[in-house]
Amino acid sequence: MTHNTAPPDELTFWSFVDYAVQKAERELPSVNAEAMRMVLTLNRATSMVVYDLESSVHRPRGWTWPGFRVLFALWLAGPMEAKTTAEISGMSRAALSALLNTLERDGLITRERATHDRRALQLSLSEAGYGAILGVFRAHNRRESAWAQALEPEERRELVRLLNKLMAGSTDAEAKFRN
């Protein structure tokens, strides 16, 4: 067994992908190494971008990544019901419920009962929330642009095309989604 072999001292966030794939292939010869590499790389790239956005843009302004996602969704698609906001922003209803208290306390959103269903909550950006998301998104988009500069325009379009293809294939993979 090789499960007790210590990783090399030089292992980094990115080199771990190669190390993990090689070790998994040795210990489980039937592993789909290409799929493993793809998902690990996608996960790590996403983690790097999100961490950069959080630490460069959101946290310095007292925001969290989930808070930004909610305000972003309400800015571009709102007002909307809380359950739709949770779905669009990729969070559970329970997580959204806890976050809404903070966003409302900070004066960024308003909550009211939906007219069509008194049990449902209708969420909207407040005037202060609207101004805040505009300012934060400008900074956010500057960071997005900095990341995008690593690729040529055609490469960016191809990456988006491939990610859309991957997401479209999630049905065939019987992937689970938060809803």
Stockholm file with secondary structure:
# STOCKHOLM 1.0

chainA/1-179         MTHNTAPPDELTFWSFVDYAVQKAERELPSVNAEAMRMVLTLNRATSMVVYDLESSVHRPRGWTWPGFRVLFALWLAGPMEAKTTAEISGMSRAALSALLNTLERDGLITRERATHDRRALQLSLSEAGYGAILGVFRAHNRRESAWAQALEPEERRELVRLLNKLMAGSTDAEAKFRN
#=GR chainA/1-179 SS CCTTCCCCTTCCTTHHHHHHHHHHHHHCTTCCHHHHHHHHHHHHHHHHHHHHHIIIIIGGGTCCHHHHHHHHHHHHHCSEEHHHHHHHHTCCHHHHHHHHHHHHHTTSEEEEECSSCTTSEEEEECHHHHHHHHHHHHHHHHHHHHHHTTSCHHHHHHHHHHHHHHHHTTTTTTCCCCC
#=GC SS_cons         CCTTCCCCTTCCTTHHHHHHHHHHHHHCTTCCHHHHHHHHHHHHHHHHHHHHHIIIIIGGGTCCHHHHHHHHHHHHHCSEEHHHHHHHHTCCHHHHHHHHHHHHHTTSEEEEECSSCTTSEEEEECHHHHHHHHHHHHHHHHHHHHHHTTSCHHHHHHHHHHHHHHHHTTTTTTCCCCC
//
